């Protein structure tokens, strides 16, 4: 038996777009090589029986605040990123954007430096960086510290432009109240994925920032201006603008399944909805509470809340999010899988399907139980 050639059989195979039944997936020298018509051609190398599990590229999560008991904000260094990435790899995540929640300029600089170092060192799973704040709206701050929210200044913009040159992916969540259209245009022109969020801006203001270069919205429906009969808000802009993508926290708590269903039905165009965990320190651990900027966050019944009941991130993994989409929202399994893999990967300019070159690495493949209640690496020890 050898890992030079590994073929997976006896389970549906997700190729990034479709579920392939009755096929086998062949990997050579650690990379995907071909889909084969069942067992007939799988005669050499190692044969892995999926026993009905789904074989898929690993998840891509563009909003990960922490894991394994630690928050990125608490220790923004390369060691923390490696620890968080390991915790999420055990949850099926192949690539993630570590996310810094609104913090001081010093902490933000440290987070940028840590992400640059992690990428340079090839820390598995670290695809870049997501800065969620500090240029947000206090009116829609959610769990962010209002004292640290502030408008973007010229030196902030220059720091972000420098970070964009040094990182493969830089995502920045901003609110139109704190960022000008000219600043959005400068960021977008430098390749930054500008995402609107934590904003109370009206529909037309949001559209002007989309025209300037914003391509995404952060956790749709949460911490943003809502869809009203005369005021469509950012929610209306996302659903109306075909090119605008948006992340979703599909835990059935942040957004009701009926609302998710309506959003999925309304969204069309190249911009698509995708899943994020918005995971905090408790991910991959049994911790029941932790601190965020000195404020205690409690884990109970699938919720993470501040003392006043404000939701503070999510107690969610993407396998659970898949199950919510399929079982409670009614989304097809292949479409749900794409929302956790190929859709967010494409948004950050990465290929993540079996039919795309280069094919995914064997170590990045996962097998998902058919009841969508567990996930593990495709090969033991991967």
Secondary structure, 3 states (H helix, E strand, C coil): CCCCEEEEECCCEECCCCEECCCEEEEECCEEEEEECHHHHCCCCEEEECCCCEEEECEEEEEECEECCEECCCCCCHHHHHHHHHHHHCCCEEEEEEEEECCCHHHHHHHHHHHHHHHHHCCCCEEEEEEECCCCCHHHCCCCCHHHCCCCCHHHHHHHHHHHHHCCCEEEEECCCCCCHHHHHHHHHCCCEEEECCECCCHHHHHHHHHHCCCEECCCCCCECCCCCCCCHHHHHHHHCCCCEEEECCCCCCCCHHHHHHHHHHCCCCCCEEECCCECCCCCCCCCEEEECCEEEEEECCEEECCCCCECCECCCHHHHHHHHHHHHCCCHHHHHHHHCHHHHHHCCCCCCCCCCCCCEHHHEEEECCCCCCEEECCCCC
